[in-house]
Amino acid sequence: MPFDIVLLVLLAALLHASWNALLRGGEDRLWSMTIMCVAVAVASAVAALFLPAPAKASWFCVVLSAVLHVGYNLFLVRTYRAGDLGQTYPVSRGSSPVLITLFASIFAGESVSSGALLGILLVSGGIVSLAFKGRKLATPSLPYALGTGCFIAAYSVTDGIGARLSGSAMAYTVWMCTLWGVLMPLVYIALRDARSLFTFRPGFMAAFIGGLVSLVAYGIIIYAMSGAPMGAVSALRETSVLFAALIGYFFLGESLTVRKILACVVIATGTIIIG
């Protein structure tokens, strides 16, 4: 994988961990996530005015990915109700690279070298190990965390294929994100009401900025997947758990144990092999 792509994906990993920390630290996470999506929709719609529409062949992926992203949002919010960032985040993110590699092989005909596969397995294994306490996965939100990982794998492969069919990874990103950013508020209104969504409250600007950060982070990932193996890009992206562990320790009062440090070493080793 080109070194510039490696650096871009690692930057995206840092940005991704940052907005997840904002979401985990919020009091009303469904509201915060929806405000993030509003920010994504506004920024993407403005950008779409200056870009051509993606090729027709990619529109099925645009719609499918937007729907999958909404499912991901709902599962992620539910995951963070009962688990620390440093525990639930590794399960959801660590389970996705192997699934993405498998799905990309089935649906996109990708092949992965033995070295890259070893790196992916190390990254995923190291990430998931961060969620263990003793010999058990100590998270009441485990089913939702695993469900989140499945959604991540599904929309990642969908976007990797869509970006390649679109003719422009950037155009694909902004059109998909516009649709996603419109669907999520509609779901929120159906679950609650419009008044509570658009009432200004503390945390609005943090959530709005978090949405813009998430848009930049995922735009980088879609760009990388348009020309590099999806599984390898995903594994590099999931090194965001390293940043999440540090953010959880310094800003959210979560523990940083020897187990976590060793897992970080395994993840870093896998990252170096992939890169």
Secondary structure, DSSP 8 states (H G I E B T S, - for coil): --HHHHHHHHHHHHHHHHHHHHHHH-SSHHHHHHHHHHHHHHHHHHHHTTS----GGGHHHHHHHHHHHHHHHHHHHHHTTSS-HHHHHHHHHHTHHHHHHHHHHHHS-----HHHHHHHHHHHHHHHHTTEETTEE--TTHHHHHHHHHHHHHHHHHHHHHHHHHS-HHHHHHHHHHHHHHHHHHHHHHHS-HHHHHS--TTHHHHHHHHHHHHHHHHHHHHHHTTS-HHHHHHHHTTHHHHHHHHHHHHS-----HHHHHHHHHHHHHHHHH-
